[in-house]
Amino acid sequence: MKQYHGSGGVAMDVERSRFPYCVVWTPIPVLTWFFPIIGHMGICTSTGVIRDFAGPYFVSEDNMAFGKPAKLTFLPFGSK
């Protein structure tokens, strides 16, 4: 298990897709094959729970609409 003990002692857990203070990205099948810059984004809470807009008036929690995250970016406000 890969872990990152950064801000607040919350650990990054790749197996459970827990990435505290991150923006995550996943490819959209077929669309991303032709336009590699297009994908689906989610925002992680301080505990690493991923939230994304999966449809009209629906915010998904820990279940991204197009699969597990492929890329992530750390947000600056997560560091002390």
mmCIF file of the N, C-alpha and C atoms, coordinates in Angstrom:
data_MODEL
# 
_entry.id   MODEL 
# 
loop_
_atom_site.group_PDB 
_atom_site.id 
_atom_site.type_symbol 
_atom_site.label_atom_id 
_atom_site.label_alt_id 
_atom_site.label_comp_id 
_atom_site.label_asym_id 
_atom_site.label_entity_id 
_atom_site.label_seq_id 
_atom_site.pdbx_PDB_ins_code 
_atom_site.Cartn_x 
_atom_site.Cartn_y 
_atom_site.Cartn_z 
_atom_site.occupancy 
_atom_site.B_iso_or_equiv 
_atom_site.pdbx_formal_charge 
_atom_site.auth_seq_id 
_atom_site.auth_comp_id 
_atom_site.auth_asym_id 
_atom_site.auth_atom_id 
_atom_site.pdbx_PDB_model_num 
ATOM 1   N N  . MET A 1 1  ? 0.836   -1.172 0.000   1.00 0.00 ? 1  MET A N  1 
ATOM 2   C CA . MET A 1 1  ? 0.000   0.000  0.000   1.00 0.00 ? 1  MET A CA 1 
ATOM 3   C C  . MET A 1 1  ? 0.882   1.238  0.000   1.00 0.00 ? 1  MET A C  1 
ATOM 4   N N  . LYS A 1 2  ? 0.658   2.107  -0.964  1.00 0.00 ? 2  LYS A N  1 
ATOM 5   C CA . LYS A 1 2  ? 1.394   3.365  -1.019  1.00 0.00 ? 2  LYS A CA 1 
ATOM 6   C C  . LYS A 1 2  ? 0.674   4.382  -0.155  1.00 0.00 ? 2  LYS A C  1 
ATOM 7   N N  . GLN A 1 3  ? 1.411   5.050  0.705   1.00 0.00 ? 3  GLN A N  1 
ATOM 8   C CA . GLN A 1 3  ? 0.802   6.046  1.568   1.00 0.00 ? 3  GLN A CA 1 
ATOM 9   C C  . GLN A 1 3  ? 1.595   7.342  1.533   1.00 0.00 ? 3  GLN A C  1 
ATOM 10  N N  . TYR A 1 4  ? 0.904   8.427  1.649   1.00 0.00 ? 4  TYR A N  1 
ATOM 11  C CA . TYR A 1 4  ? 1.511   9.747  1.718   1.00 0.00 ? 4  TYR A CA 1 
ATOM 12  C C  . TYR A 1 4  ? 1.022   10.399 2.999   1.00 0.00 ? 4  TYR A C  1 
ATOM 13  N N  . HIS A 1 5  ? 1.927   10.660 3.915   1.00 0.00 ? 5  HIS A N  1 
ATOM 14  C CA . HIS A 1 5  ? 1.560   11.323 5.166   1.00 0.00 ? 5  HIS A CA 1 
ATOM 15  C C  . HIS A 1 5  ? 1.911   12.803 5.035   1.00 0.00 ? 5  HIS A C  1 
ATOM 16  N N  . GLY A 1 6  ? 0.988   13.542 4.515   1.00 0.00 ? 6  GLY A N  1 
ATOM 17  C CA . GLY A 1 6  ? 1.204   14.973 4.321   1.00 0.00 ? 6  GLY A CA 1 
ATOM 18  C C  . GLY A 1 6  ? 0.417   15.755 5.341   1.00 0.00 ? 6  GLY A C  1 
ATOM 19  N N  . SER A 1 7  ? -0.419  16.622 4.870   1.00 0.00 ? 7  SER A N  1 
ATOM 20  C CA . SER A 1 7  ? -1.172  17.537 5.702   1.00 0.00 ? 7  SER A CA 1 
ATOM 21  C C  . SER A 1 7  ? -2.110  16.820 6.656   1.00 0.00 ? 7  SER A C  1 
ATOM 22  N N  . GLY A 1 8  ? -2.012  17.167 7.898   1.00 0.00 ? 8  GLY A N  1 
ATOM 23  C CA . GLY A 1 8  ? -2.943  16.674 8.889   1.00 0.00 ? 8  GLY A CA 1 
ATOM 24  C C  . GLY A 1 8  ? -2.795  15.205 9.230   1.00 0.00 ? 8  GLY A C  1 
ATOM 25  N N  . GLY A 1 9  ? -1.786  14.536 8.737   1.00 0.00 ? 9  GLY A N  1 
ATOM 26  C CA . GLY A 1 9  ? -1.575  13.135 9.050   1.00 0.00 ? 9  GLY A CA 1 
ATOM 27  C C  . GLY A 1 9  ? -2.520  12.193 8.332   1.00 0.00 ? 9  GLY A C  1 
ATOM 28  N N  . VAL A 1 10 ? -3.324  12.682 7.384   1.00 0.00 ? 10 VAL A N  1 
ATOM 29  C CA . VAL A 1 10 ? -4.225  11.821 6.629   1.00 0.00 ? 10 VAL A CA 1 
ATOM 30  C C  . VAL A 1 10 ? -3.412  11.132 5.538   1.00 0.00 ? 10 VAL A C  1 
ATOM 31  N N  . ALA A 1 11 ? -3.566  9.829  5.415   1.00 0.00 ? 11 ALA A N  1 
ATOM 32  C CA . ALA A 1 11 ? -2.751  9.052  4.494   1.00 0.00 ? 11 ALA A CA 1 
ATOM 33  C C  . ALA A 1 11 ? -3.432  8.869  3.138   1.00 0.00 ? 11 ALA A C  1 
ATOM 34  N N  . MET A 1 12 ? -2.634  8.857  2.083   1.00 0.00 ? 12 MET A N  1 
ATOM 35  C CA . MET A 1 12 ? -3.107  8.542  0.755   1.00 0.00 ? 12 MET A CA 1 
ATOM 36  C C  . MET A 1 12 ? -3.175  7.018  0.647   1.00 0.00 ? 12 MET A C  1 
ATOM 37  N N  . ASP A 1 13 ? -4.299  6.488  0.188   1.00 0.00 ? 13 ASP A N  1 
ATOM 38  C CA . ASP A 1 13 ? -4.498  5.058  0.062   1.00 0.00 ? 13 ASP A CA 1 
ATOM 39  C C  . ASP A 1 13 ? -4.942  4.756  -1.365  1.00 0.00 ? 13 ASP A C  1 
ATOM 40  N N  . VAL A 1 14 ? -4.023  4.243  -2.173  1.00 0.00 ? 14 VAL A N  1 
ATOM 41  C CA . VAL A 1 14 ? -4.296  4.017  -3.594  1.00 0.00 ? 14 VAL A CA 1 
ATOM 42  C C  . VAL A 1 14 ? -5.325  2.905  -3.792  1.00 0.00 ? 14 VAL A C  1 
ATOM 43  N N  . GLU A 1 15 ? -5.255  1.838  -3.006  1.00 0.00 ? 15 GLU A N  1 
ATOM 44  C CA . GLU A 1 15 ? -6.182  0.720  -3.173  1.00 0.00 ? 15 GLU A CA 1 
ATOM 45  C C  . GLU A 1 15 ? -7.637  1.133  -2.936  1.00 0.00 ? 15 GLU A C  1 
ATOM 46  N N  . ARG A 1 16 ? -7.860  2.011  -1.974  1.00 0.00 ? 16 ARG A N  1 
ATOM 47  C CA . ARG A 1 16 ? -9.215  2.474  -1.664  1.00 0.00 ? 16 ARG A CA 1 
ATOM 48  C C  . ARG A 1 16 ? -9.564  3.781  -2.376  1.00 0.00 ? 16 ARG A C  1 
ATOM 49  N N  . SER A 1 17 ? -8.669  4.286  -3.208  1.00 0.00 ? 17 SER A N  1 
ATOM 50  C CA . SER A 1 17 ? -8.846  5.565  -3.920  1.00 0.00 ? 17 SER A CA 1 
ATOM 51  C C  . SER A 1 17 ? -9.115  6.706  -2.948  1.00 0.00 ? 17 SER A C  1 
ATOM 52  N N  . ARG A 1 18 ? -8.250  6.850  -1.947  1.00 0.00 ? 18 ARG A N  1 
ATOM 53  C CA . ARG A 1 18 ? -8.350  7.947  -0.986  1.00 0.00 ? 18 ARG A CA 1 
ATOM 54  C C  . ARG A 1 18 ? -7.177  8.890  -1.217  1.00 0.00 ? 18 ARG A C  1 
ATOM 55  N N  . PHE A 1 19 ? -7.484  10.091 -1.678  1.00 0.00 ? 19 PHE A N  1 
ATOM 56  C CA . PHE A 1 19 ? -6.466  11.083 -1.987  1.00 0.00 ? 19 PHE A CA 1 
ATOM 57  C C  . PHE A 1 19 ? -6.856  12.408 -1.336  1.00 0.00 ? 19 PHE A C  1 
ATOM 58  N N  . PRO A 1 20 ? -6.416  12.663 -0.098  1.00 0.00 ? 20 PRO A N  1 
ATOM 59  C CA . PRO A 1 20 ? -6.816  13.893 0.589   1.00 0.00 ? 20 PRO A CA 1 
ATOM 60  C C  . PRO A 1 20 ? -6.329  15.156 -0.114  1.00 0.00 ? 20 PRO A C  1 
ATOM 61  N N  . TYR A 1 21 ? -7.194  16.165 -0.137  1.00 0.00 ? 21 TYR A N  1 
ATOM 62  C CA . TYR A 1 21 ? -6.871  17.483 -0.713  1.00 0.00 ? 21 TYR A CA 1 
ATOM 63  C C  . TYR A 1 21 ? -6.383  17.386 -2.161  1.00 0.00 ? 21 TYR A C  1 
ATOM 64  N N  . CYS A 1 22 ? -7.065  16.627 -2.999  1.00 0.00 ? 22 CYS A N  1 
ATOM 65  C CA . CYS A 1 22 ? -6.638  16.457 -4.391  1.00 0.00 ? 22 CYS A CA 1 
ATOM 66  C C  . CYS A 1 22 ? -7.790  16.699 -5.361  1.00 0.00 ? 22 CYS A C  1 
ATOM 67  N N  . VAL A 1 23 ? -7.432  16.994 -6.589  1.00 0.00 ? 23 VAL A N  1 
ATOM 68  C CA . VAL A 1 23 ? -8.356  16.970 -7.715  1.00 0.00 ? 23 VAL A CA 1 
ATOM 69  C C  . VAL A 1 23 ? -7.948  15.755 -8.534  1.00 0.00 ? 23 VAL A C  1 
ATOM 70  N N  . VAL A 1 24 ? -8.896  14.866 -8.817  1.00 0.00 ? 24 VAL A N  1 
ATOM 71  C CA . VAL A 1 24 ? -8.589  13.641 -9.558  1.00 0.00 ? 24 VAL A CA 1 
ATOM 72  C C  . VAL A 1 24 ? -9.232  13.691 -10.940 1.00 0.00 ? 24 VAL A C  1 
ATOM 73  N N  . TRP A 1 25 ? -8.674  12.918 -11.862 1.00 0.00 ? 25 TRP A N  1 
ATOM 74  C CA . TRP A 1 25 ? -9.124  12.904 -13.255 1.00 0.00 ? 25 TRP A CA 1 
ATOM 75  C C  . TRP A 1 25 ? -9.199  11.468 -13.739 1.00 0.00 ? 25 TRP A C  1 
ATOM 76  N N  . THR A 1 26 ? -10.217 11.152 -14.504 1.00 0.00 ? 26 THR A N  1 
ATOM 77  C CA . THR A 1 26 ? -10.350 9.830  -15.114 1.00 0.00 ? 26 THR A CA 1 
ATOM 78  C C  . THR A 1 26 ? -10.771 10.004 -16.577 1.00 0.00 ? 26 THR A C  1 
ATOM 79  N N  . PRO A 1 27 ? -10.300 9.127  -17.463 1.00 0.00 ? 27 PRO A N  1 
ATOM 80  C CA . PRO A 1 27 ? -10.678 9.247  -18.869 1.00 0.00 ? 27 PRO A CA 1 
ATOM 81  C C  . PRO A 1 27 ? -12.126 8.837  -19.111 1.00 0.00 ? 27 PRO A C  1 
ATOM 82  N N  . ILE A 1 28 ? -12.737 9.439  -20.107 1.00 0.00 ? 28 ILE A N  1 
ATOM 83  C CA . ILE A 1 28 ? -14.074 9.065  -20.548 1.00 0.00 ? 28 ILE A CA 1 
ATOM 84  C C  . ILE A 1 28 ? -13.888 8.150  -21.759 1.00 0.00 ? 28 ILE A C  1 
ATOM 85  N N  . PRO A 1 29 ? -14.383 6.908  -21.696 1.00 0.00 ? 29 PRO A N  1 
ATOM 86  C CA . PRO A 1 29 ? -14.177 5.981  -22.813 1.00 0.00 ? 29 PRO A CA 1 
ATOM 87  C C  . PRO A 1 29 ? -14.611 6.570  -24.155 1.00 0.00 ? 29 PRO A C  1 
ATOM 88  N N  . VAL A 1 30 ? -13.879 6.275  -25.169 1.00 0.00 ? 30 VAL A N  1 
ATOM 89  C CA . VAL A 1 30 ? -14.029 6.696  -26.563 1.00 0.00 ? 30 VAL A CA 1 
ATOM 90  C C  . VAL A 1 30 ? -13.739 8.182  -26.739 1.00 0.00 ? 30 VAL A C  1 
ATOM 91  N N  . LEU A 1 31 ? -14.378 9.044  -25.978 1.00 0.00 ? 31 LEU A N  1 
ATOM 92  C CA . LEU A 1 31 ? -14.175 10.486 -26.122 1.00 0.00 ? 31 LEU A CA 1 
ATOM 93  C C  . LEU A 1 31 ? -12.721 10.877 -25.841 1.00 0.00 ? 31 LEU A C  1 
ATOM 94  N N  . THR A 1 32 ? -12.131 10.338 -24.776 1.00 0.00 ? 32 THR A N  1 
ATOM 95  C CA . THR A 1 32 ? -10.747 10.652 -24.428 1.00 0.00 ? 32 THR A CA 1 
ATOM 96  C C  . THR A 1 32 ? -9.767  10.043 -25.422 1.00 0.00 ? 32 THR A C  1 
ATOM 97  N N  . TRP A 1 33 ? -10.139 8.956  -26.098 1.00 0.00 ? 33 TRP A N  1 
ATOM 98  C CA . TRP A 1 33 ? -9.258  8.349  -27.104 1.00 0.00 ? 33 TRP A CA 1 
ATOM 99  C C  . TRP A 1 33 ? -9.006  9.321  -28.259 1.00 0.00 ? 33 TRP A C  1 
ATOM 100 N N  . PHE A 1 34 ? -10.043 10.053 -28.646 1.00 0.00 ? 34 PHE A N  1 
ATOM 101 C CA . PHE A 1 34 ? -9.919  10.992 -29.765 1.00 0.00 ? 34 PHE A CA 1 
ATOM 102 C C  . PHE A 1 34 ? -9.481  12.391 -29.323 1.00 0.00 ? 34 PHE A C  1 
ATOM 103 N N  . PHE A 1 35 ? -9.851  12.787 -28.126 1.00 0.00 ? 35 PHE A N  1 
ATOM 104 C CA . PHE A 1 35 ? -9.503  14.097 -27.576 1.00 0.00 ? 35 PHE A CA 1 
ATOM 105 C C  . PHE A 1 35 ? -8.882  13.876 -26.197 1.00 0.00 ? 35 PHE A C  1 
ATOM 106 N N  . PRO A 1 36 ? -7.564  13.611 -26.114 1.00 0.00 ? 36 PRO A N  1 
ATOM 107 C CA . PRO A 1 36 ? -6.918  13.218 -24.858 1.00 0.00 ? 36 PRO A CA 1 
ATOM 108 C C  . PRO A 1 36 ? -7.027  14.224 -23.710 1.00 0.00 ? 36 PRO A C  1 
ATOM 109 N N  . ILE A 1 37 ? -7.317  15.468 -24.002 1.00 0.00 ? 37 ILE A N  1 
ATOM 110 C CA . ILE A 1 37 ? -7.405  16.461 -22.942 1.00 0.00 ? 37 ILE A CA 1 
ATOM 111 C C  . ILE A 1 37 ? -8.757  16.409 -22.220 1.00 0.00 ? 37 ILE A C  1 
ATOM 112 N N  . ILE A 1 38 ? -9.743  15.751 -22.821 1.00 0.00 ? 38 ILE A N  1 
ATOM 113 C CA . ILE A 1 38 ? -11.086 15.684 -22.238 1.00 0.00 ? 38 ILE A CA 1 
ATOM 114 C C  . ILE A 1 38 ? -11.185 14.483 -21.306 1.00 0.00 ? 38 ILE A C  1 
ATOM 115 N N  . GLY A 1 39 ? -11.724 14.713 -20.105 1.00 0.00 ? 39 GLY A N  1 
ATOM 116 C CA . GLY A 1 39 ? -11.914 13.651 -19.132 1.00 0.00 ? 39 GLY A CA 1 
ATOM 117 C C  . GLY A 1 39 ? -12.925 14.091 -18.077 1.00 0.00 ? 39 GLY A C  1 
ATOM 118 N N  . HIS A 1 40 ? -13.031 13.309 -17.024 1.00 0.00 ? 40 HIS A N  1 
ATOM 119 C CA . HIS A 1 40 ? -13.986 13.583 -15.951 1.00 0.00 ? 40 HIS A CA 1 
ATOM 120 C C  . HIS A 1 40 ? -13.211 13.875 -14.673 1.00 0.00 ? 40 HIS A C  1 
ATOM 121 N N  . MET A 1 41 ? -13.576 14.945 -13.972 1.00 0.00 ? 41 MET A N  1 
ATOM 122 C CA . MET A 1 41 ? -12.848 15.361 -12.771 1.00 0.00 ? 41 MET A CA 1 
ATOM 123 C C  . MET A 1 41 ? -13.678 15.161 -11.512 1.00 0.00 ? 41 MET A C  1 
ATOM 124 N N  . GLY A 1 42 ? -12.964 14.945 -10.422 1.00 0.00 ? 42 GLY A N  1 
ATOM 125 C CA . GLY A 1 42 ? -13.584 14.839 -9.107  1.00 0.00 ? 42 GLY A CA 1 
ATOM 126 C C  . GLY A 1 42 ? -12.747 15.616 -8.106  1.00 0.00 ? 42 GLY A C  1 
ATOM 127 N N  . ILE A 1 43 ? -13.367 16.018 -7.001  1.00 0.00 ? 43 ILE A N  1 
ATOM 128 C CA . ILE A 1 43 ? -12.687 16.768 -5.955  1.00 0.00 ? 43 ILE A CA 1 
ATOM 129 C C  . ILE A 1 43 ? -12.693 15.916 -4.690  1.00 0.00 ? 43 ILE A C  1 
ATOM 130 N N  . CYS A 1 44 ? -11.537 15.821 -4.033  1.00 0.00 ? 44 CYS A N  1 
ATOM 131 C CA . CYS A 1 44 ? -11.412 15.009 -2.818  1.00 0.00 ? 44 CYS A CA 1 
ATOM 132 C C  . CYS A 1 44 ? -11.502 15.882 -1.575  1.00 0.00 ? 44 CYS A C  1 
ATOM 133 N N  . THR A 1 45 ? -12.137 15.351 -0.560  1.00 0.00 ? 45 THR A N  1 
ATOM 134 C CA . THR A 1 45 ? -12.256 16.053 0.717   1.00 0.00 ? 45 THR A CA 1 
ATOM 135 C C  . THR A 1 45 ? -10.976 15.864 1.528   1.00 0.00 ? 45 THR A C  1 
ATOM 136 N N  . SER A 1 46 ? -10.944 16.410 2.722   1.00 0.00 ? 46 SER A N  1 
ATOM 137 C CA . SER A 1 46 ? -9.760  16.282 3.576   1.00 0.00 ? 46 SER A CA 1 
ATOM 138 C C  . SER A 1 46 ? -9.526  14.847 4.027   1.00 0.00 ? 46 SER A C  1 
ATOM 139 N N  . THR A 1 47 ? -10.565 14.019 4.015   1.00 0.00 ? 47 THR A N  1 
ATOM 140 C CA . THR A 1 47 ? -10.412 12.609 4.379   1.00 0.00 ? 47 THR A CA 1 
ATOM 141 C C  . THR A 1 47 ? -10.119 11.728 3.176   1.00 0.00 ? 47 THR A C  1 
ATOM 142 N N  . GLY A 1 48 ? -10.140 12.305 1.969   1.00 0.00 ? 48 GLY A N  1 
ATOM 143 C CA . GLY A 1 48 ? -9.820  11.558 0.763   1.00 0.00 ? 48 GLY A CA 1 
ATOM 144 C C  . GLY A 1 48 ? -11.023 11.048 -0.003  1.00 0.00 ? 48 GLY A C  1 
ATOM 145 N N  . VAL A 1 49 ? -12.223 11.329 0.461   1.00 0.00 ? 49 VAL A N  1 
ATOM 146 C CA . VAL A 1 49 ? -13.433 10.895 -0.224  1.00 0.00 ? 49 VAL A CA 1 
ATOM 147 C C  . VAL A 1 49 ? -13.592 11.696 -1.509  1.00 0.00 ? 49 VAL A C  1 
ATOM 148 N N  . ILE A 1 50 ? -13.808 11.003 -2.632  1.00 0.00 ? 50 ILE A N  1 
ATOM 149 C CA . ILE A 1 50 ? -13.946 11.657 -3.937  1.00 0.00 ? 50 ILE A CA 1 
ATOM 150 C C  . ILE A 1 50 ? -15.405 12.023 -4.164  1.00 0.00 ? 50 ILE A C  1 
ATOM 151 N N  . ARG A 1 51 ? -15.633 13.265 -4.569  1.00 0.00 ? 51 ARG A N  1 
ATOM 152 C CA . ARG A 1 51 ? -16.972 13.724 -4.945  1.00 0.00 ? 51 ARG A CA 1 
ATOM 153 C C  . ARG A 1 51 ? -16.921 14.235 -6.371  1.00 0.00 ? 51 ARG A C  1 
ATOM 154 N N  . ASP A 1 52 ? -17.906 13.810 -7.168  1.00 0.00 ? 52 ASP A N  1 
ATOM 155 C CA . ASP A 1 52 ? -17.976 14.282 -8.555  1.00 0.00 ? 52 ASP A CA 1 
ATOM 156 C C  . ASP A 1 52 ? -19.437 14.443 -8.969  1.00 0.00 ? 52 ASP A C  1 
ATOM 157 N N  . PHE A 1 53 ? -19.643 15.293 -9.965  1.00 0.00 ? 53 PHE A N  1 
ATOM 158 C CA . PHE A 1 53 ? -20.978 15.507 -10.494 1.00 0.00 ? 53 PHE A CA 1 
ATOM 159 C C  . PHE A 1 53 ? -21.226 14.427 -11.539 1.00 0.00 ? 53 PHE A C  1 
ATOM 160 N N  . ALA A 1 54 ? -22.081 13.465 -11.197 1.00 0.00 ? 54 ALA A N  1 
ATOM 161 C CA . ALA A 1 54 ? -22.304 12.307 -12.051 1.00 0.00 ? 54 ALA A CA 1 
ATOM 162 C C  . ALA A 1 54 ? -23.580 12.413 -12.879 1.00 0.00 ? 54 ALA A C  1 
ATOM 163 N N  . GLY A 1 55 ? -24.325 13.451 -12.713 1.00 0.00 ? 55 GLY A N  1 
ATOM 164 C CA . GLY A 1 55 ? -25.555 13.635 -13.472 1.00 0.00 ? 55 GLY A CA 1 
ATOM 165 C C  . GLY A 1 55 ? -26.290 14.855 -12.968 1.00 0.00 ? 55 GLY A C  1 
ATOM 166 N N  . PRO A 1 56 ? -27.416 15.152 -13.571 1.00 0.00 ? 56 PRO A N  1 
ATOM 167 C CA . PRO A 1 56 ? -28.163 16.327 -13.126 1.00 0.00 ? 56 PRO A CA 1 
ATOM 168 C C  . PRO A 1 56 ? -28.655 16.160 -11.685 1.00 0.00 ? 56 PRO A C  1 
ATOM 169 N N  . TYR A 1 57 ? -28.324 17.125 -10.853 1.00 0.00 ? 57 TYR A N  1 
ATOM 170 C CA . TYR A 1 57 ? -28.735 17.161 -9.450  1.00 0.00 ? 57 TYR A CA 1 
ATOM 171 C C  . TYR A 1 57 ? -28.245 15.948 -8.651  1.00 0.00 ? 57 TYR A C  1 
ATOM 172 N N  . PHE A 1 58 ? -27.113 15.371 -9.050  1.00 0.00 ? 58 PHE A N  1 
ATOM 173 C CA . PHE A 1 58 ? -26.570 14.214 -8.342  1.00 0.00 ? 58 PHE A CA 1 
ATOM 174 C C  . PHE A 1 58 ? -25.065 14.353 -8.181  1.00 0.00 ? 58 PHE A C  1 
ATOM 175 N N  . VAL A 1 59 ? -24.604 14.303 -6.937  1.00 0.00 ? 59 VAL A N  1 
ATOM 176 C CA . VAL A 1 59 ? -23.175 14.334 -6.642  1.00 0.00 ? 59 VAL A CA 1 
ATOM 177 C C  . VAL A 1 59 ? -22.802 12.966 -6.103  1.00 0.00 ? 59 VAL A C  1 
ATOM 178 N N  . SER A 1 60 ? -21.944 12.271 -6.829  1.00 0.00 ? 60 SER A N  1 
ATOM 179 C CA . SER A 1 60 ? -21.518 10.932 -6.440  1.00 0.00 ? 60 SER A CA 1 
ATOM 180 C C  . SER A 1 60 ? -20.426 11.021 -5.377  1.00 0.00 ? 60 SER A C  1 
ATOM 181 N N  . GLU A 1 61 ? -20.412 10.065 -4.470  1.00 0.00 ? 61 GLU A N  1 
ATOM 182 C CA . GLU A 1 61 ? -19.394 10.033 -3.422  1.00 0.00 ? 61 GLU A CA 1 
ATOM 183 C C  . GLU A 1 61 ? -18.686 8.686  -3.461  1.00 0.00 ? 61 GLU A C  1 
ATOM 184 N N  . ASP A 1 62 ? -17.369 8.718  -3.699  1.00 0.00 ? 62 ASP A N  1 
ATOM 185 C CA . ASP A 1 62 ? -16.516 7.526  -3.770  1.00 0.00 ? 62 ASP A CA 1 
ATOM 186 C C  . ASP A 1 62 ? -16.890 6.555  -4.883  1.00 0.00 ? 62 ASP A C  1 
ATOM 187 N N  . ASN A 1 63 ? -17.571 7.032  -5.893  1.00 0.00 ? 63 ASN A N  1 
ATOM 188 C CA . ASN A 1 63 ? -17.924 6.197  -7.032  1.00 0.00 ? 63 ASN A CA 1 
ATOM 189 C C  . ASN A 1 63 ? -17.954 7.078  -8.274  1.00 0.00 ? 63 ASN A C  1 
ATOM 190 N N  . MET A 1 64 ? -16.771 7.338  -8.843  1.00 0.00 ? 64 MET A N  1 
ATOM 191 C CA . MET A 1 64 ? -16.704 8.237  -9.993  1.00 0.00 ? 64 MET A CA 1 
ATOM 192 C C  . MET A 1 64 ? -17.480 7.649  -11.168 1.00 0.00 ? 64 MET A C  1 
ATOM 193 N N  . ALA A 1 65 ? -18.092 8.511  -11.951 1.00 0.00 ? 65 ALA A N  1 
ATOM 194 C CA . ALA A 1 65 ? -18.972 8.100  -13.036 1.00 0.00 ? 65 ALA A CA 1 
ATOM 195 C C  . ALA A 1 65 ? -18.261 7.257  -14.102 1.00 0.00 ? 65 ALA A C  1 
ATOM 196 N N  . PHE A 1 66 ? -16.967 7.457  -14.320 1.00 0.00 ? 66 PHE A N  1 
ATOM 197 C CA . PHE A 1 66 ? -16.272 6.757  -15.400 1.00 0.00 ? 66 PHE A CA 1 
ATOM 198 C C  . PHE A 1 66 ? -15.114 5.894  -14.903 1.00 0.00 ? 66 PHE A C  1 
ATOM 199 N N  . GLY A 1 67 ? -15.137 5.456  -13.666 1.00 0.00 ? 67 GLY A N  1 
ATOM 200 C CA . GLY A 1 67 ? -14.110 4.557  -13.157 1.00 0.00 ? 67 GLY A CA 1 
ATOM 201 C C  . GLY A 1 67 ? -13.166 5.212  -12.163 1.00 0.00 ? 67 GLY A C  1 
ATOM 202 N N  . LYS A 1 68 ? -12.133 4.454  -11.798 1.00 0.00 ? 68 LYS A N  1 
ATOM 203 C CA . LYS A 1 68 ? -11.159 4.930  -10.817 1.00 0.00 ? 68 LYS A CA 1 
ATOM 204 C C  . LYS A 1 68 ? -10.292 6.048  -11.384 1.00 0.00 ? 68 LYS A C  1 
ATOM 205 N N  . PRO A 1 69 ? -9.768  6.926  -10.522 1.00 0.00 ? 69 PRO A N  1 
ATOM 206 C CA . PRO A 1 69 ? -8.919  8.033  -10.984 1.00 0.00 ? 69 PRO A CA 1 
ATOM 207 C C  . PRO A 1 69 ? -7.641  7.546  -11.655 1.00 0.00 ? 69 PRO A C  1 
ATOM 208 N N  . ALA A 1 70 ? -7.255  8.242  -12.714 1.00 0.00 ? 70 ALA A N  1 
ATOM 209 C CA . ALA A 1 70 ? -6.020  7.927  -13.433 1.00 0.00 ? 70 ALA A CA 1 
ATOM 210 C C  . ALA A 1 70 ? -4.917  8.931  -13.110 1.00 0.00 ? 70 ALA A C  1 
ATOM 211 N N  . LYS A 1 71 ? -5.291  10.170 -12.797 1.00 0.00 ? 71 LYS A N  1 
ATOM 212 C CA . LYS A 1 71 ? -4.329  11.224 -12.475 1.00 0.00 ? 71 LYS A CA 1 
ATOM 213 C C  . LYS A 1 71 ? -4.848  11.995 -11.270 1.00 0.00 ? 71 LYS A C  1 
ATOM 214 N N  . LEU A 1 72 ? -3.913  12.626 -10.535 1.00 0.00 ? 72 LEU A N  1 
ATOM 215 C CA . LEU A 1 72 ? -4.325  13.468 -9.428  1.00 0.00 ? 72 LEU A CA 1 
ATOM 216 C C  . LEU A 1 72 ? -3.401  14.656 -9.290  1.00 0.00 ? 72 LEU A C  1 
ATOM 217 N N  . THR A 1 73 ? -3.928  15.722 -8.704  1.00 0.00 ? 73 THR A N  1 
ATOM 218 C CA . THR A 1 73 ? -3.184  16.948 -8.458  1.00 0.00 ? 73 THR A CA 1 
ATOM 219 C C  . THR A 1 73 ? -3.445  17.363 -7.020  1.00 0.00 ? 73 THR A C  1 
ATOM 220 N N  . PHE A 1 74 ? -2.373  17.661 -6.283  1.00 0.00 ? 74 PHE A N  1 
ATOM 221 C CA . PHE A 1 74 ? -2.517  18.113 -4.905  1.00 0.00 ? 74 PHE A CA 1 
ATOM 222 C C  . PHE A 1 74 ? -2.957  19.558 -4.870  1.00 0.00 ? 74 PHE A C  1 
ATOM 223 N N  . LEU A 1 75 ? -3.846  19.876 -3.952  1.00 0.00 ? 75 LEU A N  1 
ATOM 224 C CA . LEU A 1 75 ? -4.294  21.253 -3.784  1.00 0.00 ? 75 LEU A CA 1 
ATOM 225 C C  . LEU A 1 75 ? -3.434  21.939 -2.734  1.00 0.00 ? 75 LEU A C  1 
ATOM 226 N N  . PRO A 1 76 ? -3.072  23.209 -2.932  1.00 0.00 ? 76 PRO A N  1 
ATOM 227 C CA . PRO A 1 76 ? -2.148  23.892 -2.020  1.00 0.00 ? 76 PRO A CA 1 
ATOM 228 C C  . PRO A 1 76 ? -2.704  24.130 -0.624  1.00 0.00 ? 76 PRO A C  1 
ATOM 229 N N  . PHE A 1 77 ? -4.016  24.220 -0.456  1.00 0.00 ? 77 PHE A N  1 
ATOM 230 C CA . PHE A 1 77 ? -4.533  24.520 0.871   1.00 0.00 ? 77 PHE A CA 1 
ATOM 231 C C  . PHE A 1 77 ? -4.480  23.323 1.799   1.00 0.00 ? 77 PHE A C  1 
ATOM 232 N N  . GLY A 1 78 ? -4.050  22.166 1.325   1.00 0.00 ? 78 GLY A N  1 
ATOM 233 C CA . GLY A 1 78 ? -3.941  20.986 2.165   1.00 0.00 ? 78 GLY A CA 1 
ATOM 234 C C  . GLY A 1 78 ? -2.661  20.953 2.977   1.00 0.00 ? 78 GLY A C  1 
ATOM 235 N N  . SER A 1 79 ? -1.700  21.797 2.682   1.00 0.00 ? 79 SER A N  1 
ATOM 236 C CA . SER A 1 79 ? -0.438  21.792 3.399   1.00 0.00 ? 79 SER A CA 1 
ATOM 237 C C  . SER A 1 79 ? -0.424  22.845 4.494   1.00 0.00 ? 79 SER A C  1 
ATOM 238 N N  . LYS A 1 80 ? 0.349   22.549 5.517   1.00 0.00 ? 80 LYS A N  1 
ATOM 239 C CA . LYS A 1 80 ? 0.438   23.504 6.640   1.00 0.00 ? 80 LYS A CA 1 
ATOM 240 C C  . LYS A 1 80 ? 1.753   24.232 6.613   1.00 0.00 ? 80 LYS A C  1 
# 
